[in-house]
Amino acid sequence: MQVSKEEILHIARLADLNLKEDEIEKYRANLADILNFANIVNNAPIDGLVETIGANDAVNVFRKDEVVDCGCSKEELLQNAPDEQEGMFKIPKVIN
């Protein structure tokens, strides 16, 4: 499946990516490969196959949530923070 430069730039804008001109062709080729593979999977013959959910009968094993004291003070934990504000981890804004 062909992917145009305009489609790559549109997707990059939606994902808030700043692509350089030399990266656009690489992304275009990679996305085309992914879409071609998805097309192959979608068109795979499935007649006569039995539906399966998993390869084995394993199920999720959950544990009870328990509050455990790590033995560290707040100050010790904040030493690992790249930035701190008012006694809390300060992280970069991730949503525009």
FILUM-752009 format. One line per 10 residues: number of its first residue (from 1); their letters; for each residue x, y, z of C-alpha. Coordinates in nm, 4 decimals, m for minus. Each point is the difference from the previous one (the first is absolute). Example, Ala and Ser with C-alpha at 12.3 -4.5 7.8 and 13.67 -1.06 7.14 Angstrom:
FILUM-752009
1 = as = 1.2300/m0.4500/0.7800 ~ 0.1370/0.3440/m0.0660
//
This chain:
FILUM-752009
1 = mqvskeeilh = 0.0000/0.0000/0.0000 ~ 0.1372/0.3386/m0.0950 ~ 0.0181/0.2739/0.2608 ~ 0.0421/0.3586/m0.1143 ~ 0.2279/0.2617/0.1486 ~ m0.3092/0.2046/0.0877 ~ m0.1460/m0.2926/0.1972 ~ 0.3251/m0.0393/0.1944 ~ 0.0049/0.3715/0.0785 ~ m0.3659/m0.0140/0.1084
11 = iarladlnlk = 0.0681/m0.2947/0.2324 ~ 0.3088/0.1770/0.1347 ~ m0.2093/0.3088/0.0794 ~ m0.2602/m0.2151/0.1778 ~ 0.2750/m0.1670/0.2039 ~ 0.1717/0.3349/0.0651 ~ 0.3184/m0.1236/m0.1696 ~ 0.2483/0.2355/m0.1577 ~ 0.1358/m0.2032/m0.2891 ~ 0.3025/0.1184/m0.1900
21 = edeiekyran = m0.0184/m0.0098/m0.3784 ~ 0.2429/m0.2934/m0.0183 ~ m0.2136/m0.2040/0.2447 ~ m0.3236/0.0239/m0.1997 ~ 0.0999/m0.2587/m0.2622 ~ 0.1159/m0.2439/0.2705 ~ m0.3330/0.0318/0.1836 ~ m0.1927/m0.0274/m0.3270 ~ 0.1775/m0.3266/m0.0890 ~ m0.0437/m0.1424/0.3521
31 = ladilnfani = m0.3710/0.0822/0.0109 ~ m0.0496/m0.1483/m0.3476 ~ 0.1681/m0.3237/0.1183 ~ m0.2228/m0.0139/0.3082 ~ m0.3164/0.0570/m0.2023 ~ 0.1051/m0.2604/m0.2581 ~ 0.0557/m0.2546/0.2766 ~ m0.3380/0.0842/0.1548 ~ m0.1573/m0.0539/m0.3416 ~ 0.1650/m0.3438/m0.0266
41 = vnnapidglv = m0.1313/m0.0948/0.3456 ~ m0.3497/0.1277/m0.0834 ~ m0.0076/m0.2084/m0.3184 ~ 0.1387/m0.3203/0.1529 ~ m0.2250/m0.2995/m0.0644 ~ m0.1945/m0.0920/0.3119 ~ m0.2518/m0.2503/m0.1378 ~ m0.0151/m0.3083/0.2198 ~ 0.2048/0.1484/0.2835 ~ m0.1267/m0.0338/0.3543
51 = etigandavn = m0.0097/0.3232/0.1967 ~ 0.2544/0.0132/0.2803 ~ 0.0575/0.2589/0.2645 ~ 0.3418/m0.1162/0.1140 ~ 0.2473/m0.2786/m0.0459 ~ m0.0459/m0.1339/0.3525 ~ m0.2441/0.0058/0.2883 ~ 0.1995/0.2444/0.2127 ~ m0.2025/0.2740/0.1634 ~ 0.0948/0.3236/0.1675
61 = vfrkdevvdc = 0.1211/m0.0441/0.3548 ~ m0.0755/0.3035/0.2097 ~ 0.1410/0.0907/0.3345 ~ m0.1568/0.2146/0.2646 ~ 0.1236/0.3591/0.0019 ~ 0.1790/0.0724/0.3217 ~ 0.1601/0.3213/0.1214 ~ 0.3617/m0.0733/0.0903 ~ 0.2462/0.2422/0.1524 ~ 0.3059/0.0216/m0.2261
71 = gcskeellqn = 0.2176/0.1191/0.2869 ~ 0.0908/0.3240/m0.1790 ~ m0.0731/0.3519/0.1050 ~ m0.1719/0.2461/m0.2312 ~ 0.3279/0.1877/m0.0372 ~ 0.1850/m0.3180/m0.1006 ~ m0.2600/m0.0770/m0.2652 ~ 0.0124/0.3533/m0.1387 ~ 0.3784/m0.0301/m0.0459 ~ m0.0763/m0.2141/m0.3060
81 = apdeqegmfk = m0.2357/0.2571/m0.1496 ~ 0.1328/0.1919/m0.2995 ~ m0.1989/0.2971/0.1302 ~ m0.1990/0.0654/0.3177 ~ m0.2581/0.2585/0.1005 ~ m0.1639/0.0427/0.3395 ~ 0.1127/m0.3435/0.1150 ~ m0.1339/m0.1816/m0.3078 ~ 0.1452/m0.1390/m0.3216 ~ m0.0237/0.2600/m0.2756
91 = ipkvin = m0.0352/m0.1467/m0.3474 ~ m0.0171/0.1626/m0.3424 ~ m0.3423/0.0849/m0.1370 ~ m0.1149/m0.2868/m0.2231 ~ m0.3340/0.1340/m0.1274 ~ m0.0311/0.3212/m0.1965
//
